[in-house]
Amino acid sequence: MGRRFDPRRADRLMAPERREALRPEALLDLLAIGPADDVADVGCGPGFFTLPAARRTRGTVYGIDIAPEMLEHLAENARSAGASNVRPVRSPAAPIPLPDRAVDRAIAAFVLHEVPDLSAALAEIRRLLRPGGRLLVVEWDARPMPVGPPLEERLPRERLLAALAAAGFRAEAADHPPHAYRVLAEV
């Protein structure tokens, strides 16, 4: 398990340079969020993916994070953006206090390398997804680079793909330059 991101640095997560490098809109295109879909953003932080997801649907977008400071940032950012369909939820990655099959789409960006039990977190996300649901995972490449967590804390894509298969997902990985990879998984 990696160290959790320091909430005092939340502003870095919303920086324009990060938006330009990661292209969250292009990543969210992969999820094909429908106009009435409900979405869970697990490890949402201040809303880097939550807010663009909320613009794509009239459904509820659950911003799930363990850190109350991150949820405060999310609530403030959602208010500023006029995203009234965002609902902050304080929770670890497992268990999440939402009912079974609560969402159509889920996001777990740069968070699964931090969870203490990857299998439990993926099983919990699968529990939340409705039949035909999709999960987008974005993680750091497991190679030396000047950004991101220490190499030993990263989640290699092969390990993630094996864990997704064990949790009942069909998944496909691709590079997401310059520093990450992404996985689109379906139930």
C-alpha positions in Angstrom: 0.0 0.0 0.0 1.3 3.5 -0.9 1.1 6.6 1.1 -2.1 8.7 0.7 -1.8 12.0 -1.1 -1.5 15.0 1.3 -4.8 16.9 1.2 -2.9 20.1 2.0 -1.6 19.9 -1.6 -5.1 19.5 -3.2 -4.6 22.6 -5.4 -1.9 20.7 -7.3 -4.5 18.1 -8.3 -6.6 20.8 -10.1 -3.7 22.6 -11.8 -4.1 23.5 -15.5 -0.8 21.7 -16.3 -2.2 18.5 -14.9 -5.4 18.9 -16.9 -3.3 19.4 -20.0 -1.1 16.4 -19.3 -3.9 13.9 -18.3 -6.7 15.1 -20.6 -9.5 14.0 -18.3 -12.2 14.7 -20.9 -10.6 12.2 -23.3 -10.4 9.6 -20.5 -14.0 10.2 -19.6 -15.0 9.7 -23.2 -14.0 6.0 -22.8 -16.7 5.6 -20.1 -19.4 6.7 -22.4 -21.3 8.4 -19.5 -25.0 8.7 -20.5 -27.2 11.7 -19.8 -28.9 9.9 -16.8 -26.0 7.7 -15.6 -25.0 7.6 -12.0 -21.2 7.7 -11.4 -18.8 6.9 -8.5 -15.4 8.6 -8.4 -13.5 6.5 -5.9 -10.6 8.6 -4.4 -12.1 11.7 -6.0 -9.8 14.3 -4.2 -11.0 17.8 -5.0 -12.9 16.7 -8.1 -10.5 16.5 -11.0 -12.6 13.8 -12.7 -15.8 14.2 -10.6 -16.6 17.7 -12.0 -16.2 16.8 -15.7 -18.2 13.7 -15.1 -21.0 15.7 -13.5 -21.2 17.9 -16.6 -22.0 14.8 -18.7 -25.0 13.5 -16.7 -28.1 14.6 -14.8 -27.6 11.5 -12.6 -25.8 11.6 -9.3 -22.0 11.7 -9.2 -20.7 10.4 -6.0 -17.3 11.8 -5.0 -15.8 9.2 -2.7 -12.8 10.0 -0.6 -11.4 9.0 2.8 -10.0 12.5 3.6 -12.6 15.0 4.8 -10.4 17.9 3.6 -10.6 16.6 0.1 -14.4 16.4 0.3 -14.5 20.0 1.5 -12.4 21.0 -1.6 -14.8 18.9 -3.7 -17.9 20.5 -2.3 -16.5 24.0 -2.8 -15.4 23.2 -6.4 -18.8 21.7 -7.2 -20.5 24.8 -5.8 -18.2 27.0 -7.9 -18.9 24.9 -11.0 -22.7 24.8 -10.4 -22.5 21.0 -10.3 -25.6 20.4 -8.1 -25.5 16.6 -8.9 -22.2 16.0 -7.0 -22.6 14.2 -3.7 -19.5 13.9 -1.5 -19.2 10.6 0.4 -16.6 10.1 3.1 -15.4 6.5 2.8 -12.4 4.3 2.2 -12.3 2.3 -1.0 -14.0 -0.6 0.8 -16.6 -0.7 2.2 -18.4 2.2 0.5 -21.7 3.2 2.1 -23.8 3.0 -1.1 -26.3 0.3 -2.1 -25.6 -2.6 -4.5 -25.8 -1.6 -8.1 -25.9 2.1 -7.3 -24.0 3.4 -10.3 -23.5 2.9 -14.1 -20.0 4.1 -14.3 -17.0 4.3 -11.9 -13.6 6.0 -11.9 -10.6 5.1 -9.8 -7.8 7.5 -10.9 -4.4 7.4 -9.2 -5.8 5.8 -6.1 -5.7 2.0 -6.3 -2.0 2.0 -5.5 -2.9 3.5 -2.2 -5.5 1.1 -1.0 -4.6 -1.5 1.6 -6.5 -4.4 -0.1 -6.7 -4.1 -3.9 -9.0 -7.2 -4.2 -11.5 -5.8 -1.6 -11.5 -2.4 -3.3 -12.2 -3.9 -6.8 -14.9 -6.2 -5.4 -16.5 -3.2 -3.8 -16.5 -1.2 -7.0 -18.0 -4.2 -8.8 -20.7 -4.4 -6.2 -21.6 -0.8 -6.9 -21.8 -1.2 -10.7 -25.0 -2.1 -12.4 -25.0 -4.8 -15.1 -23.1 -3.5 -18.1 -21.3 -1.0 -15.9 -17.9 0.4 -16.8 -14.9 1.2 -14.6 -12.0 3.5 -15.7 -8.8 3.1 -13.8 -5.8 5.4 -14.3 -2.5 4.6 -12.5 1.1 5.6 -12.6 3.4 3.6 -14.9 5.6 1.3 -12.9 8.9 2.8 -14.1 11.3 5.4 -12.7 10.2 8.9 -13.5 10.5 12.3 -11.8 6.8 12.5 -10.8 4.4 10.4 -8.9 4.8 8.1 -5.9 8.0 6.1 -5.3 8.4 3.2 -7.7 7.9 0.5 -5.0 4.4 2.0 -4.3 3.1 1.9 -7.9 0.7 -0.6 -9.2 2.0 -2.5 -12.2 -0.6 -2.9 -14.9 -0.2 -6.7 -15.0 -1.1 -7.0 -11.3 -4.0 -4.7 -11.8 -5.3 -6.6 -14.8 -5.0 -9.9 -12.9 -6.9 -8.4 -9.9 -9.6 -7.0 -12.2 -10.1 -10.5 -13.8 -10.3 -12.1 -10.3 -13.0 -9.6 -9.4 -15.1 -10.5 -12.4 -14.2 -7.7 -14.8 -13.2 -7.8 -18.5 -10.5 -5.3 -18.9 -8.2 -3.8 -21.4 -5.1 -1.6 -20.7 -3.4 1.1 -22.8 -0.7 3.7 -22.2 -1.7 7.2 -21.2 1.5 9.2 -21.8 3.5 10.7 -20.4 3.4 9.0 -17.0 0.4 6.7 -16.7 -1.6 3.9 -18.1 -5.4 3.5 -18.2 -7.6 0.5 -17.9 -11.2 0.3 -19.1 -13.1 -2.5 -17.4 -16.6 -3.8 -17.8 -18.8 -6.1 -15.7 
